Amino acid sequence: MKKVALIYWPQGGSVERCANIINDKLQDCNVEFHCLEDVKAGDLAKFDSIVLGGSTVGADHWSNDQNQDEWTFLFSEMEKEQVDLKDKTIALFGLGNQMLYPNHFVDGMITIKKAFEKFGVKTVGPWPTDGYDFNESQAIEDDKFVGLALDEDSQPELTEERIDEWLHMIKKDIA
Ligand SMILES: Cc1cc2nc3c(=O)[nH]c(=O)nc-3n(C[C@H](O)[C@H](O)[C@H](O)COP(=O)(O)O)c2cc1C
């Protein structure tokens, strides 16, 4: 059985709530559940696949917001240590608010994807943009979100079924 890490940030809000739901639904897999703060760059290579969840909190530039410091810190540690993640798989989920930030909906997912892809990972779990109402997102490639987009602010009732469908899609690739 593959070794899976489920890593999320920040704590205490929607991301953590969704991460908990995902963790519960991955209990038939060999999964380790971690808040980003507890993860060291050097630990990443011991997993076959990594599910990464974050939010977007910088209306104009994702990287502006201090809340993202924890991700930036991990990325710089990964650079410093030149972690070897070749042949590893990642899957992303991102929280956002399409009503208040329709021009930057779940932008943050692309930052995490790019940061990890530098180290040779393969990303699975693109997600259709149907059923959302927004103008633009940097997190779209080939007409799909690069990972699961969740909106606990304006579409909380859809979260669980979206998670179920997404996990059903990616389980064979990550677990
Ligand atoms: C200051 C601020 C800026 C935000 N900027 C964006 C944004 O650019 N794009 C987006 O989709 N959501 C944006 N959001 C919405 C959050 O991503 C969303 O509420 C998310 O669920 C927060 O997760 P958390 O509760 O775990 O912090 C922003 C929220 C705040 C408070």
The ligand as a MOL file (V3000), in Angstrom:
LIG
                    3D

  0  0  0     0  0            999 V3000
M  V30 BEGIN CTAB
M  V30 COUNTS 31 33 0 0 0
M  V30 BEGIN ATOM
M  V30 1 C -8.1640 38.6750 3.3220 0
M  V30 2 C -8.7850 37.5770 2.4930 0
M  V30 3 C -8.4580 37.4830 1.1660 0
M  V30 4 C -9.0240 36.4740 0.3670 0
M  V30 5 N -8.6930 36.3900 -0.9580 0
M  V30 6 C -9.2300 35.4110 -1.7190 0
M  V30 7 C -8.8900 35.2840 -3.0990 0
M  V30 8 O -8.1130 36.0520 -3.6470 0
M  V30 9 N -9.4580 34.2730 -3.8130 0
M  V30 10 C -10.3480 33.3860 -3.2480 0
M  V30 11 O -10.8160 32.4890 -3.9500 0
M  V30 12 N -10.6750 33.4750 -1.9420 0
M  V30 13 C -10.1470 34.4520 -1.1730 0
M  V30 14 N -10.4780 34.5270 0.1560 0
M  V30 15 C -11.4430 33.5580 0.7290 0
M  V30 16 C -10.7470 32.4390 1.4790 0
M  V30 17 O -9.8500 31.7200 0.6550 0
M  V30 18 C -11.7860 31.4580 2.0100 0
M  V30 19 O -12.6210 32.1260 2.9150 0
M  V30 20 C -11.1860 30.2260 2.6550 0
M  V30 21 O -12.2110 29.3090 2.9330 0
M  V30 22 C -10.4170 30.5720 3.9280 0
M  V30 23 O -9.9040 29.3960 4.5060 0
M  V30 24 P -9.6080 29.3140 6.0870 0
M  V30 25 O -10.9570 29.4940 6.7650 0
M  V30 26 O -9.0370 27.9790 6.3240 0
M  V30 27 O -8.6610 30.4360 6.3910 0
M  V30 28 C -9.9260 35.5430 0.9420 0
M  V30 29 C -10.2450 35.6440 2.3080 0
M  V30 30 C -9.6930 36.6400 3.0660 0
M  V30 31 C -10.0580 36.7250 4.5340 0
M  V30 END ATOM
M  V30 BEGIN BOND
M  V30 1 1 1 2
M  V30 2 1 2 3
M  V30 3 2 2 30
M  V30 4 2 3 4
M  V30 5 1 4 5
M  V30 6 1 4 28
M  V30 7 2 5 6
M  V30 8 1 6 7
M  V30 9 1 6 13
M  V30 10 2 7 8
M  V30 11 1 7 9
M  V30 12 1 9 10
M  V30 13 2 10 11
M  V30 14 1 10 12
M  V30 15 2 12 13
M  V30 16 1 13 14
M  V30 17 1 14 15
M  V30 18 1 14 28
M  V30 19 1 15 16
M  V30 20 1 16 17
M  V30 21 1 16 18
M  V30 22 1 18 19
M  V30 23 1 18 20
M  V30 24 1 20 21
M  V30 25 1 20 22
M  V30 26 1 22 23
M  V30 27 1 23 24
M  V30 28 2 24 25
M  V30 29 1 24 26
M  V30 30 1 24 27
M  V30 31 2 28 29
M  V30 32 1 29 30
M  V30 33 1 30 31
M  V30 END BOND
M  V30 END CTAB
M  END
